[in-house]
Amino acid sequence: MRYLDLGTVKREMSQAVYHALAERMRPQDEITLVTVSPDRPYVCVGYHQLASREIDRAFCEAHQILVGRRFVGGGAVYLDHGQVFWHLLLPTPRGPVEDLYREILKAPIETYQQMGINAQFRPVNDIVVGPRKIGGTGASTMGTTTVIVGSLLFDFNIELMARVLKVPSEKFRDKMISSLSEYMTTINQELGQPPERQMVVAKLVDNFSRLLNETVHHDQLTAEEEADIEKYALKLFDPEFVYRGERGLFHSGIKIRSGVFLHEGVFKAPGGLLRLIYRVNDGVFDDVNFSGDFFMEPWDSSAVEDFQGYLQGRLANEQNVEEAAHQLFEKVLIPGVVSSDIVECFRRAESTEQSCVL
């Protein structure tokens, strides 16, 4: 197993590295493990999220907190030097993602346990200490490469996490801070006096080595890999990519006659939060966006765009949403999400008092 200990790098690189390595990896290549930390804070949204609904862009720009979008699903996250990211790249697909999480997360869970933290696995992809989550994980298939990413959470700035996210009110933000404090924990919080960071990282590498039955050899990035990482760093943090697809009903200044309705429905499925936003004109879907913090395989499928396109111009009713959802799941897998969950989004959008006339 090739191991790249990158230490502390510029924040864009900490997110770009696994994208570049995954693109270059071939089926005959060896497994690669990366550990890395960002030099400064940033925010990263999941591939399927609507960034303008998740991030307080004005606050981030005013405080020089970069916003990026990754090619892996999941929710918007605040990231900084208090976290050590680990990226495991497997050169070939490894079966259902739920099984992959259950197997691969044994290594970081054992690492926490070796520190005296009673970490456990909670489906679909959480590591918890009692009721509290400690670190996030995600997975995706990029080409033939399976990528699993996670973090060792030494410390976490809950107040800043709550501030970079877009929320409906300050009262809601206060509630978010109290909820995060109640349901998140860190190595520092659990141990008071945490072990030296490099020693913990070494344990993690050893645990992955034994789990995968792979001998570890330390390596460095090649010049070609570094060039590709720079390319991805520019791509992932480009505002055009981060806020991609946010047109039409998401932009102000669009002239629409009276009697046109804007709806937004949100539903928390076992596999993640789902968001359905659509505009209805004379009872017909006029513009549709489906997003959320879910994980989808394959991640780069056009199935979501096909789902949106199928509804465009059709009657805004449950039957059409259900048919579009069935077609979506014929093309992709979204762990923990089924077609009826998307229908529930539509039901909530139709009933919510937040729907408005434009």
Secondary structure, DSSP 8 states (H G I E B T S, - for coil): -EEEEEEEE-HHHHHHHHHHHHHH--TTS--EEEEEEESS-EEEE-TTS-HHHHB-HHHHHHTT-EEEE-SS-S--EEE-TTEEEEEEEESS--S-HHHHHHHHTHHHHHHHHHTT---EEETTTEEEETTEE-S-EEEEEETTEEEEEEEEES---HHHHHHHB--S-HHHHHHHHHHHHHHB--HHHHHSS---HHHHHHHHHHHHHHHHT---EE----HHHHHHHHHHHHHHT-HHHHTTT--GGGSTT----TT-EEEEEEEEETTEEEEEEEEEETTEEEEEEEEES---BSTT-SHHHHHHHHHTTSB-SHHHHHHHHHHHHHH-B-TT--HHHHHHHHHHHHH-TT-EE-
